[in-house]
Amino acid sequence: MKPFNNRKLNQTKQIASSLVWILGIALLTALLCAMSLSGERVAGEEAVDADHALEGCFRVLVAAKDRTSGLCDVMMLLSLDRDQNTLSVLQIPRDTYARLGEGSYRKINGAPAALGGMPAFRQAMEQTLGISIDRYVRLSPDAFRKGVDALGGVELTLDEPMDYEDPIQGLSIHLKKGTQLLDGKEAEWFVRYRADYVRGDLGRLDAQKQFLAAFVRKALALRSPMGLARLAAAILEDVDTDLGASDLFMLSEATMELSSEKILFVTAPGEDAVGKNGGSYYVLSAKGMEALLSDHFGKEQEGFDPQKSFLNANSEAFRRIYESKISYRIYTSREIGESGISIPRT
């Protein structure tokens, strides 16, 4: 995280109100993915030009570390389409098979560390996805709790109670059934829970969509410069990003007219598979990803994963999934708010 100087501190105070949408859309899965004011640009760096600020897609890669292993429990791509006035949020399962870096660990949640940091990870994802990615955000485990508490909590309705104990991970989850206001600790319990989901981590991703939609509603209702400044200050020390002041101005201007039906959530299409070593992986569907990125993420060129980084060619099961065209399900923020998402539990 780059330090502030006095001139830039004064500048950032003037843009605190622009964070309403940035903070609202950037919370996803296990952690609060917030675009804080910490990414001020160094002197001499060029600002975003006018054409870039008004046209095409602006994309941000987000990753967030878990509390125990240092791996990234959250991976997502945000794409703001300024022509269509939509925001698309792509969730990438943490167990996605990815041959990035030289190490033997082949799950994407280890890629940022294996590659030496977020700048290199962003570049690798540009090459594999076949799209440009403008900025990155990486969050510490505390960003989520602090952000939710600064917002005054988030209201959710649970159809069933959640009870789970895992001393190794430091998890002791106990949430009751019904409508309740979750504070930061309780919200973290909700987004990390997966104990009896039939689809495991995919069920957890759907639960996190529900939480994000509720957070967006709370952020929209806030629309207070003082409240947003408090939220930004709460997570400032927990965010590493190359977003600059000009990016924040542009994002604020472009997203202020977004409505809940224009905020889209989707999990990367694919299926679970078991490797030869017995490890569980999520294998992306190349044809499904190509269609998704072209239809909703402004993909400029054909050809997903030219280096076959998401394919284990030695596994017939992996190849079958990779070469299949698996469909995806788009949810809007409004739909989630009105109908929720059905998550099968055992």
C-alpha positions in Angstrom: 0.0 0.0 0.0 1.5 3.3 -1.1 1.8 6.0 1.6 -0.1 9.3 1.5 1.6 12.7 1.4 -0.3 15.8 2.5 -1.2 17.0 -1.0 -2.7 13.7 -1.9 -4.4 13.3 1.5 -6.3 16.6 0.8 -7.1 15.3 -2.7 -8.5 12.1 -1.4 -10.8 13.9 1.1 -12.5 15.5 -1.9 -13.3 12.2 -3.5 -14.7 10.3 -0.5 -18.2 10.6 -1.8 -17.3 8.8 -5.0 -16.8 5.5 -3.2 -20.5 4.6 -2.8 -20.6 2.4 -5.8 -17.0 1.3 -5.7 -17.3 0.0 -2.2 -20.8 -1.4 -2.8 -19.8 -3.5 -5.8 -16.4 -4.6 -4.6 -17.5 -6.7 -1.7 -17.6 -10.3 -2.7 -17.3 -13.9 -1.3 -15.3 -14.2 1.8 -14.0 -10.6 2.2 -14.9 -7.0 1.6 -13.3 -6.2 -1.7 -13.2 -2.5 -1.4 -11.5 0.0 -3.6 -10.0 2.2 -1.0 -8.2 5.5 -1.2 -4.8 3.8 -0.7 -3.9 3.5 -4.3 -2.9 7.1 -5.0 -0.6 7.5 -8.0 2.9 8.6 -7.8 3.9 12.0 -9.2 4.3 11.9 -13.0 1.9 9.1 -13.6 -0.5 9.8 -16.4 -4.2 10.2 -15.6 -6.9 8.3 -17.3 -7.7 10.1 -20.6 -11.2 11.3 -21.4 -11.9 8.7 -24.0 -10.8 5.9 -21.7 -12.9 7.3 -18.9 -16.1 7.3 -21.0 -16.0 4.3 -23.3 -15.5 0.5 -23.2 -14.9 -1.8 -20.3 -12.9 -1.0 -17.2 -11.8 -4.2 -15.4 -10.4 -4.8 -11.9 -9.0 -8.1 -10.7 -9.7 -8.7 -7.0 -8.0 -11.2 -4.7 -8.3 -11.6 -0.9 -6.2 -13.7 1.5 -7.7 -16.1 4.0 -6.8 -16.1 7.7 -4.8 -19.3 8.0 -2.8 -20.3 4.9 -2.1 -16.9 3.2 -3.7 -18.3 0.0 -6.4 -16.2 -1.7 -9.8 -17.3 -0.6 -11.5 -14.9 -3.0 -10.9 -14.4 -6.7 -13.1 -12.2 -8.9 -13.1 -10.0 -11.9 -15.1 -6.8 -12.0 -16.0 -5.4 -15.4 -17.7 -2.0 -15.8 -19.1 -1.6 -19.3 -19.6 2.1 -19.8 -21.3 1.6 -23.1 -24.0 -0.7 -21.8 -24.0 0.8 -18.3 -23.6 -2.6 -16.6 -21.3 -4.0 -14.0 -20.5 -7.7 -14.3 -18.9 -9.6 -11.4 -17.2 -12.9 -12.3 -16.5 -15.3 -9.3 -13.5 -17.7 -9.9 -13.6 -20.7 -7.6 -10.6 -20.8 -5.4 -9.9 -24.5 -6.4 -9.8 -23.7 -10.1 -7.0 -25.7 -11.8 -4.4 -23.2 -13.1 -0.9 -23.9 -14.3 0.5 -20.4 -13.4 4.0 -20.1 -12.1 6.7 -22.7 -11.7 5.5 -24.4 -8.5 3.7 -27.7 -8.2 0.7 -26.2 -6.5 -2.0 -26.0 -9.3 -4.9 -24.2 -7.6 -5.5 -20.6 -8.6 -5.7 -19.5 -5.0 -1.9 -19.9 -4.8 -1.1 -18.1 -8.0 -0.6 -14.5 -6.6 2.1 -15.8 -4.2 3.7 -18.2 -6.8 4.0 -15.4 -9.3 5.4 -12.8 -6.9 2.4 -10.5 -6.3 -0.7 -9.0 -7.8 0.9 -7.2 -10.8 2.3 -10.4 -12.1 -0.9 -12.3 -11.4 -2.9 -9.6 -13.2 -0.7 -10.0 -16.3 -1.0 -13.8 -16.2 -4.8 -13.5 -16.0 -4.8 -11.1 -19.0 -3.0 -13.7 -21.1 -5.1 -16.6 -20.0 -8.5 -14.9 -20.2 -7.7 -13.0 -23.4 -8.9 -9.6 -22.1 -7.2 -6.5 -20.7 -7.4 -6.0 -17.0 -6.8 -2.3 -15.9 -6.2 -2.5 -12.2 -5.9 -4.9 -9.2 -7.0 -4.9 -5.6 -5.7 -7.3 -2.9 -7.2 -7.4 0.6 -6.1 -8.6 4.0 -8.4 -10.8 6.1 -9.5 -7.9 8.3 -10.9 -5.8 5.5 -14.2 -7.7 5.5 -15.0 -7.4 9.2 -13.9 -3.8 9.4 -15.9 -2.8 6.4 -19.1 -4.4 7.5 -18.9 -3.0 11.0 -18.2 0.5 9.6 -21.3 0.2 7.4 -23.4 -0.6 10.5 -23.9 -4.3 9.7 -25.8 -6.1 6.9 -29.3 -7.6 7.2 -29.8 -11.1 5.9 -32.5 -13.8 6.2 -31.3 -17.4 6.8 -33.6 -20.2 5.8 -31.7 -22.6 8.1 -29.3 -22.2 11.0 -25.6 -22.4 10.5 -23.5 -24.3 13.0 -19.9 -25.5 12.4 -16.7 -26.0 14.3 -13.1 -26.2 12.8 -10.4 -25.4 15.4 -7.7 -25.8 12.7 -9.1 -23.0 10.6 -10.2 -21.0 13.7 -13.8 -21.3 12.7 -16.6 -21.4 15.2 -19.8 -20.6 13.2 -23.2 -20.2 14.9 -25.9 -18.3 13.2 -29.6 -18.7 13.9 -32.5 -19.1 11.4 -34.4 -16.0 10.4 -33.8 -12.3 9.5 -31.0 -10.7 11.4 -28.4 -7.9 11.3 -25.0 -9.4 10.9 -21.9 -7.6 12.3 -18.5 -8.1 10.7 -17.7 -11.3 12.6 -21.0 -12.8 11.9 -20.9 -11.8 8.3 -17.5 -13.5 7.9 -19.1 -16.6 9.4 -21.8 -16.5 6.8 -19.6 -16.0 3.8 -17.1 -18.7 4.9 -19.7 -21.4 5.8 -19.9 -24.4 3.5 -20.2 -27.4 5.9 -23.4 -28.9 4.5 -23.8 -27.3 1.1 -24.4 -30.1 -1.5 -22.1 -28.3 -4.0 -19.5 -27.4 -1.5 -17.6 -24.3 -2.5 -20.0 -23.5 -5.3 -22.8 -23.3 -2.8 -20.7 -20.9 -0.8 -20.1 -18.7 -3.8 -23.9 -18.5 -4.2 -24.3 -17.6 -0.6 -21.7 -14.9 -1.1 -23.7 -13.5 -4.0 -26.6 -13.1 -1.6 -24.4 -11.3 0.9 -23.0 -9.0 -1.8 -26.5 -8.1 -3.0 -27.5 -7.2 0.6 -24.3 -5.1 1.0 -25.1 -3.3 -2.2 -28.6 -2.4 -0.9 -27.1 -1.1 2.3 -24.5 0.9 0.5 -27.1 2.4 -1.8 -29.3 3.4 1.1 -26.3 5.1 2.7 -25.2 7.5 0.0 -23.5 9.6 2.7 -20.1 11.2 2.1 -19.4 11.0 5.9 -20.5 7.4 6.1 -18.4 6.4 3.0 -15.4 8.2 4.4 -15.8 6.3 7.6 -16.0 3.0 5.6 -13.0 3.9 3.5 -11.0 4.8 6.6 -11.9 1.6 8.3 -10.3 -0.6 5.6 -7.5 1.7 4.5 -4.7 -0.3 6.1 -6.0 -3.6 4.7 -6.0 -2.8 1.0 -3.2 -3.0 -1.6 -4.3 -1.5 -5.0 -3.0 0.4 -8.0 -6.3 2.3 -8.4 -5.6 6.0 -8.4 -7.5 9.1 -7.8 -8.4 9.5 -11.5 -9.7 5.9 -11.6 -11.9 6.7 -8.6 -13.4 9.8 -10.2 -14.0 7.9 -13.4 -15.6 4.9 -11.7 -17.8 7.2 -9.6 -19.1 9.1 -12.6 -19.7 5.9 -14.6 -21.5 4.0 -12.0 -23.7 6.5 -10.3 -26.6 5.7 -12.7 -26.3 1.9 -12.2 -29.5 0.2 -11.1 -29.8 -3.1 -9.3 -30.8 -4.9 -12.5 -27.6 -3.7 -14.2 -25.3 -5.3 -11.5 -24.7 -8.9 -12.7 -23.1 -11.9 -10.8 -21.9 -15.1 -12.3 -19.7 -18.1 -11.3 -17.1 -19.2 -13.9 -18.6 -22.2 -15.8 -17.0 -25.5 -15.1 -17.2 -28.7 -13.0 -15.5 -30.4 -10.1 -12.9 -33.1 -10.8 -10.4 -35.2 -8.8 -6.8 -35.3 -9.8 -4.5 -38.3 -9.8 -3.2 -37.3 -6.4 -6.7 -37.3 -5.0 -6.9 -33.5 -4.8 -10.2 -31.8 -5.6 -10.1 -29.2 -8.4 -12.6 -27.0 -10.3 -12.0 -27.3 -14.1 -13.1 -24.4 -16.3 -15.0 -24.9 -19.4 -13.1 -23.2 -22.2 -16.1 -22.8 -24.5 -18.3 -21.7 -21.6 -15.7 -19.1 -20.5 -15.3 -17.9 -24.1 -19.0 -17.3 -24.4 -19.3 -15.7 -21.0 -16.4 -13.3 -21.5 -17.6 -12.3 -25.0 -21.2 -11.8 -23.9 -20.7 -10.0 -20.5 -17.1 -8.9 -20.1 -16.4 -7.1 -23.3 -13.9 -9.6 -24.6 -12.0 -8.0 -27.4 -10.5 -11.0 -29.1 -11.4 -14.7 -29.7 -9.4 -17.4 -28.1 -9.7 -18.2 -24.4 -6.6 -19.7 -22.6 -4.2 -19.9 -25.6 -1.5 -21.6 -23.5 -3.9 -24.1 -22.0 -3.0 -23.0 -18.5 -6.4 -24.2 -17.2 -6.1 -27.7 -18.7 -4.4 -30.7 -17.2 -3.7 -32.6 -20.4 -2.7 -35.7 -18.6 -6.2 -36.2 -17.2 -9.1 -37.4 -19.4 -11.6 -36.2 -16.8 -10.1 -32.7 -16.8 -10.0 -32.6 -20.6 -13.6 -33.7 -20.9 -14.8 -30.8 -18.7 -12.4 -28.3 -20.3 -13.5 -29.1 -23.9 -17.3 -29.2 -23.0 -19.4 -26.1 -23.4 -20.9 -25.7 -19.9 -23.6 -23.1 -19.4 -23.5 -20.3 -16.8 -26.2 -18.6 -14.7 -26.4 -14.8 -14.6 -28.0 -13.3 -11.5 -28.9 -9.6 -11.1 -28.6 -7.8 -7.8 -32.4 -7.1 -7.9 -33.2 -10.7 -8.6 -31.2 -11.9 -5.6 -32.7 -9.3 -3.4 -36.2 -10.2 -4.4 -36.0 -14.0 -4.7 -32.7 -15.1 -3.2 -30.7 -18.1 -4.4 -31.7 -21.6 -3.6 -28.7 -23.4 -2.2 -29.2 -27.2 -1.6 -28.1 -28.4 1.8 -27.7 -32.0 3.1 
